[in-house]
Amino acid sequence: MKVIKEKHPLVMRWTHWVNFPILTIMIWSGMLIYWANDEYKITLFGHTYFMFFPQWFYDKLNIPHRLAEGMAFHFLFMWFFVLNGILYVLYTIISGEWRELLPQKKSFKEAWLVLLHDLHIRKMAPPQNKYNAAQRIAYTAIIVMGIGSVITGLAIYKPVQFYYLTWLCGGYHLARIFHFVLTIGYVLFFIIHVVQVVLAGWNNFRSVISGFEVINEKPKPIVETNTPKDENPIQ
């Protein structure tokens, strides 16, 4: 028997879907800014062996000479990113949803079992409630990454005005490295997240849009009650 079950509240769904285009624009505009000072590469004895973004990559995506445009978009959508993150965190705290999201002591062990199950190495998936152990770790990590991006971003944007944040990050250059690494982390998270959604199936994807999922429940067996017969019925 198919049963409709509520899974994701409206606020959780809105903050989830709004964050996707915001982060996409942030990453795209960040690339326009990074082009102006492309310094992360592997160089040995004056020879460059590896560049994260070679020239053909910039040319293909029409990135060169768009620094001002990138800064304008990046600093505008930064505020949407911050406000959306604050709304999400506040809601999880006030509603109590944080209990379903924060990792538990057994989460790291069970996350390994989830990975083995997703790779079809282990047949039985570990027990889960609303989110499994791997999701708890991933969703908590993405919040921490978001906070890290805001701190390192402000340290790069205004290193003098926010000198204490720059000092906290270990200096301007280290803050820029952290910001860059976090951006790479978002891209990897997007890829893994999309793959997980495909593996989870249509029902799971639909629940993130509608807030409900359709589950199959076994019908409860009908228990027959035997009423005692009257030994001396009234004629």
Secondary structure, DSSP 8 states (H G I E B T S, - for coil): -EEEEE-S-HHHHHHHHHHHHHHHHHHHHHHHHHGGG---EEEETTEEEEESS-HHHHHHTT-TT-HHHHHHHHHHHHHHHHHHHHHHHHHHHHHSTHHHHS--TTHHHHHHHHHHHHTTSSSS----SSS-HHHHHHHHHHHHHHHHHHHHHHHHH-TTTTHHHHHHTTSHHHHHHHHHHHHHHHHHHHHHHHHHHHHH-HHHHHHHHHSEEEEE--------------SS---
